Amino acid sequence: MLSGWLGEGQALLRVVVVSKHLELFFQTLLGLGLVVWLQDDERSTNQQLTAKTRYLDTHDQLTGCLNRDALLQELSALIQLPQQQPLLLVMIGLDRFKTINETVGLKQGDRILREVTRRFDTSILKPRLVGRTGGDIFALVLQDILTDKQRQFCLHHIEQLIEKPFNFDSGLLKLTATIGVAQFPEHAGSAESLLQKANIAFHQAKRQQQRWIQYHQGMEEETARLLMLEKELLQALELKQFVLYYQPQWNIREQRVDGFEALVRWHHPDRGILMPGQFLPQMEQIGLMRELDMQLLEQAVETLGRWRKKQVQLLEQAVETLGRWRKKQVQLSVAVNMSPIHFEQAGLKQRIQQLLQQYEVPPTMLELEITENTAMGDMEQGRNYVTELQQMGIRVSIDDFGTGYSSLGYLRRMPIDKIKIDRSFIMDMASSDSDMMIVKTMITLAHGLGKRILAEGVEDANQLLLLKHMACDAAQGYLIAKPLPESDALALLQQKLSF
C-alpha cells in the first residue's frame, strides 16, 4: 500500500527506515518490560518463600500452632511488657494418644490434633498464645486469670474441650487430658523458667494420675527424688526383684485350701523384703504399675504351670493325708490383683491368652481381682469386659467389697464370680453389732445373687466360727497362714489343717 501510494522513491525508503527504528524501539521496550516483570515476579516469589520459611520456623506445620521456640519468644515479649498482669501457662497432654494413633491410624490422629487446635483457638478463653511443644502436648497462655475460681473454671473448660467426642467414620472417640499449670510472676520470672515449671507440674500430674496439678515450690526436688526412685524401680523390674507370696484361701464348707491370693513383695538388695505399702504408691506415682502388673501376671501364670505339672502328685498326697475326696480332683486357683489403670486396657486379654498357652495353664486356674472403683468407673464397659474374661474361662472377683461405691444394681449387673469382704468389717465383727450385721447382710446378699463370698483379714478362731455360722464360703487371713513363698505354700497343701 505504501509502495503504491508513495512509489519507489526516497519517500518510501525513509518510511521503511523509520518504521524499522520504531519496531526496534518497541521491541526494546517490551524486552525491558519483560525483564522488569520477571525480576518483580522473582522478588515476590522470594518474599513468599521467605515468609513461608519464617512461618515454618515459628509455627507447627501440622496444626499451625506456635512451636516451642516461637512460644518462648512470644511469651518473653509478653512478660517484658510494662505493667504486665499475671499470665497463666497451661500445659496440656492428650492421654493415650499413642494408642489412639495405633488404633485409628496416623491420619486420623493428625485430624485430632488439628481439631484440638481449632477448639483452643475458638474457645471462650481466648488464649493469648497457643503452642504445640511436643507430639500430643499443647501449651496455652491465658491472661486476666486473677483468682482461684477463675483458674478452676479455665481448667475445667479446657478439660471439656478435650473430652468433647471426636467424630470419625467408625464412630465417636473420646479423649482425656493431663494438665500442668504455672503462673507468672508467682512461680517464675522468665518465659523459659515458666515453661519449665509448667512442664514439671504436667509430668507430676502424669505420674500421680491426676487430671491437673499446679506447680508449687519444691516440686523440682520431689521430681529429682522420683527420677532417682524411678531408676531404682526400673532396675528392680529388669532384674525381676519383685516376687509373689501366696496367701491361702480356706474353703469353710469343705475345710480345705482351694486357692491362693498372689501378693507382691520387693526383694530389695540392700533393704531386704519390702511390703507393698513401701513401694506400690511410688510405682503408681511414677507410672510403672502397668509394667509391674504384666510382670506379676506372667510370674503367677508361670507358677500355675509348675503347680499344674505337680498337681496330680500333690493332690494324691493331700488326699492321702486328709483321707477325703479320694475320687475327686481339686483344682487350685491363684488370684492376681489388677490395678485400676491396667484393667480394661487394650491388649490385656490377648496377653493373658498368650501366657496361658505358653505355660499350658487352664483358664479356670486363674482369677483376677479388681476393686469396686475399677469397675464402677464405667458400668457398661466394666460388665462387657468381665463377661469377655469369663467367656475365656477366667474367674473375676471384687476385692475390698464395702469400701467403694457398692449398690444393688452394681452387684446385679456385674457378672462376677466372687465377692471379698474387706478386712475392716471383719476386724471388729465380734465386738461390733453393726459390723456383724453388715457382714451378715453382705453374705446373704451375695448368696441371693448367686455369688461366692470370702472374708479377708480373719485372724482368730472366733471370727472364723462366726463366719461359719453365717454361711460364709471362704476365709483368708493370718489365722490360716500369712503370705508364703512358693515352696512354703506348696508345703502347706501337704499339711493336715483344721480350724
JOSULFEN-V544441 format. One record per residue. PSI is psi in degrees with one decimal (none if undefined). Layout:
BEGIN
psi:PSI
psi:PSI
END
This chain:
BEGIN
psi:-42.8
psi:-38.2
psi:-43.3
psi:-32.3
psi:-43.8
psi:-12.6
psi:-168.3
psi:21.3
psi:-160.8
psi:-29.7
psi:-44.2
psi:-40.8
psi:-41.2
psi:-39.4
psi:-43.5
psi:-42.9
psi:-43.4
psi:-42.5
psi:-36.4
psi:-42.0
psi:-40.6
psi:-42.3
psi:-44.2
psi:-39.0
psi:-46.7
psi:-35.4
psi:-38.2
psi:-44.0
psi:-42.9
psi:-41.1
psi:-45.4
psi:-39.3
psi:-41.8
psi:-40.6
psi:-45.2
psi:-43.1
psi:-43.8
psi:-40.8
psi:-40.9
psi:-39.9
psi:-41.3
psi:-40.3
psi:-41.3
psi:-41.4
psi:-42.3
psi:-39.4
psi:-41.6
psi:-43.7
psi:-39.3
psi:-43.8
psi:-41.1
psi:-41.0
psi:-42.4
psi:-38.9
psi:-44.7
psi:-26.9
psi:-23.2
psi:-9.5
psi:153.2
psi:127.8
psi:-34.1
psi:-47.5
psi:-18.3
psi:1.4
psi:163.1
psi:141.0
psi:-179.3
psi:-46.8
psi:-43.8
psi:-37.1
psi:-44.6
psi:-40.5
psi:-46.8
psi:-40.5
psi:-38.9
psi:-39.5
psi:-38.0
psi:-43.2
psi:-33.0
psi:-3.9
psi:142.7
psi:142.2
psi:42.9
psi:132.7
psi:167.3
psi:144.6
psi:143.9
psi:120.3
psi:118.9
psi:117.9
psi:126.7
psi:125.3
psi:132.0
psi:128.3
psi:140.7
psi:31.1
psi:-32.8
psi:-42.5
psi:-39.1
psi:-41.5
psi:-42.5
psi:-26.9
psi:-51.2
psi:-10.2
psi:157.3
psi:-37.5
psi:-42.7
psi:-35.0
psi:-40.3
psi:-37.4
psi:-40.4
psi:-45.4
psi:-40.7
psi:-38.8
psi:-38.8
psi:-43.8
psi:-43.7
psi:-40.9
psi:-39.0
psi:-46.0
psi:-33.5
psi:7.3
psi:162.0
psi:-12.5
psi:-24.2
psi:64.8
psi:139.9
psi:-38.5
psi:141.9
psi:120.3
psi:157.3
psi:110.9
psi:-6.0
psi:-173.1
psi:-53.5
psi:25.4
psi:126.7
psi:158.6
psi:130.0
psi:138.1
psi:118.9
psi:142.6
psi:165.2
psi:30.1
psi:97.4
psi:-21.3
psi:162.9
psi:-36.4
psi:-41.1
psi:-40.6
psi:-42.1
psi:-42.3
psi:-44.5
psi:-46.8
psi:-39.6
psi:-40.5
psi:-39.8
psi:-42.7
psi:-41.5
psi:-38.3
psi:-41.7
psi:-39.3
psi:-12.2
psi:125.5
psi:145.6
psi:133.0
psi:123.4
psi:167.0
psi:-32.9
psi:-6.9
psi:-167.3
psi:144.5
psi:130.6
psi:133.9
psi:161.4
psi:170.2
psi:155.0
psi:137.4
psi:135.1
psi:139.9
psi:137.3
psi:151.9
psi:138.8
psi:135.8
psi:8.1
psi:-42.1
psi:-22.7
psi:155.2
psi:-2.6
psi:161.3
psi:-46.8
psi:-40.1
psi:-38.9
psi:-42.2
psi:-39.1
psi:-42.9
psi:-42.6
psi:-36.6
psi:-40.1
psi:-45.1
psi:-38.5
psi:-47.8
psi:-30.4
psi:-41.8
psi:-38.5
psi:-47.5
psi:-39.7
psi:-0.3
psi:42.3
psi:156.3
psi:-38.8
psi:153.1
psi:138.3
psi:140.5
psi:142.7
psi:160.5
psi:134.7
psi:-0.7
psi:-27.4
psi:-44.5
psi:-39.4
psi:-39.7
psi:-42.4
psi:-39.8
psi:-42.0
psi:-34.9
psi:-41.2
psi:-42.7
psi:-37.6
psi:-41.6
psi:-41.9
psi:-40.8
psi:-38.4
psi:-38.9
psi:-38.7
psi:-38.7
psi:-43.0
psi:-40.5
psi:1.1
psi:51.9
psi:-11.9
psi:123.9
psi:163.4
psi:135.6
psi:153.0
psi:120.0
psi:124.8
psi:149.7
psi:121.0
psi:121.6
psi:108.2
psi:-38.0
psi:-43.7
psi:-1.4
psi:55.7
psi:162.4
psi:122.1
psi:5.6
psi:176.3
psi:152.5
psi:129.9
psi:121.6
psi:135.3
psi:145.7
psi:152.9
psi:115.2
psi:83.6
psi:134.1
psi:-26.0
psi:-34.7
psi:-0.1
psi:-151.1
psi:121.4
psi:137.8
psi:160.3
psi:-38.5
psi:-15.2
psi:-8.6
psi:-24.1
psi:-41.9
psi:-38.0
psi:-37.0
psi:-43.4
psi:-40.2
psi:-38.9
psi:-23.1
psi:33.2
psi:11.0
psi:-33.8
psi:-47.6
psi:-40.9
psi:-44.4
psi:-45.7
psi:-39.7
psi:-42.6
psi:-35.5
psi:-44.9
psi:-39.8
psi:-40.2
psi:-43.7
psi:-38.5
psi:-41.2
psi:-42.8
psi:-35.5
psi:-42.3
psi:-41.6
psi:-38.2
psi:-36.7
psi:-30.3
psi:-0.5
psi:-43.7
psi:-46.3
psi:-44.2
psi:-41.2
psi:-38.0
psi:-41.1
psi:-40.7
psi:-41.2
psi:-41.7
psi:-38.2
psi:-43.9
psi:-24.1
psi:26.4
psi:168.0
psi:48.5
psi:-23.9
psi:7.6
psi:123.3
psi:126.9
psi:126.9
psi:118.0
psi:156.1
psi:157.7
psi:127.9
psi:129.1
psi:130.3
psi:137.6
psi:125.0
psi:150.1
psi:-36.7
psi:-17.1
psi:-37.2
psi:139.5
psi:4.5
psi:148.7
psi:137.9
psi:-13.9
psi:-45.9
psi:-42.8
psi:-38.9
psi:-40.0
psi:-44.2
psi:-42.3
psi:-44.7
psi:-42.3
psi:-39.7
psi:-40.3
psi:-41.6
psi:8.7
psi:53.7
psi:128.8
psi:140.0
psi:-27.7
psi:-13.2
psi:-11.0
psi:135.5
psi:134.5
psi:131.3
psi:127.4
psi:154.8
psi:161.9
psi:-44.4
psi:-29.6
psi:-52.4
psi:-27.4
psi:-14.0
psi:-40.5
psi:99.9
psi:-47.4
psi:-45.2
psi:-42.3
psi:-42.3
psi:-44.4
psi:-40.5
psi:-43.3
psi:-39.2
psi:-42.1
psi:-40.4
psi:-41.5
psi:-35.0
psi:-26.3
psi:-13.4
psi:2.8
psi:133.6
psi:147.9
psi:131.8
psi:157.3
psi:120.8
psi:156.0
psi:40.8
psi:137.2
psi:-12.1
psi:-7.2
psi:-141.4
psi:66.1
psi:146.6
psi:155.9
psi:-38.5
psi:-37.5
psi:-49.8
psi:-35.9
psi:-37.8
psi:-26.2
psi:116.5
psi:64.9
psi:162.5
psi:-34.9
psi:146.8
psi:133.2
psi:117.0
psi:130.8
psi:146.2
psi:-23.9
psi:-27.2
psi:-23.9
psi:-32.7
psi:-48.0
psi:18.9
psi:-41.0
psi:-27.8
psi:-2.3
psi:115.1
psi:-36.0
psi:-43.5
psi:-39.3
psi:-45.0
psi:-38.4
psi:-46.3
psi:-45.4
psi:-40.7
psi:-41.3
psi:-44.2
psi:-46.3
psi:-43.0
psi:-45.3
psi:-45.3
psi:-36.8
psi:-28.3
psi:4.5
psi:25.4
psi:148.0
psi:155.5
psi:137.7
psi:138.7
psi:127.1
psi:158.0
psi:28.5
psi:116.2
psi:-9.2
psi:162.9
psi:-31.1
psi:-41.8
psi:-44.5
psi:-39.3
psi:-43.1
psi:-42.0
psi:-37.0
psi:-42.5
psi:-28.7
psi:6.6
psi:30.5
psi:141.6
psi:-41.5
psi:163.2
psi:154.2
psi:133.2
psi:-178.5
psi:-21.4
psi:-41.7
psi:-54.6
psi:152.2
psi:166.3
psi:131.7
psi:149.6
psi:162.9
psi:-44.4
psi:-40.5
psi:-34.3
psi:-40.9
psi:-39.2
psi:-33.3
psi:-33.4
psi:-25.1
psi:-3.8
psi:152.4
psi:107.5
psi:143.4
psi:137.0
psi:none
END
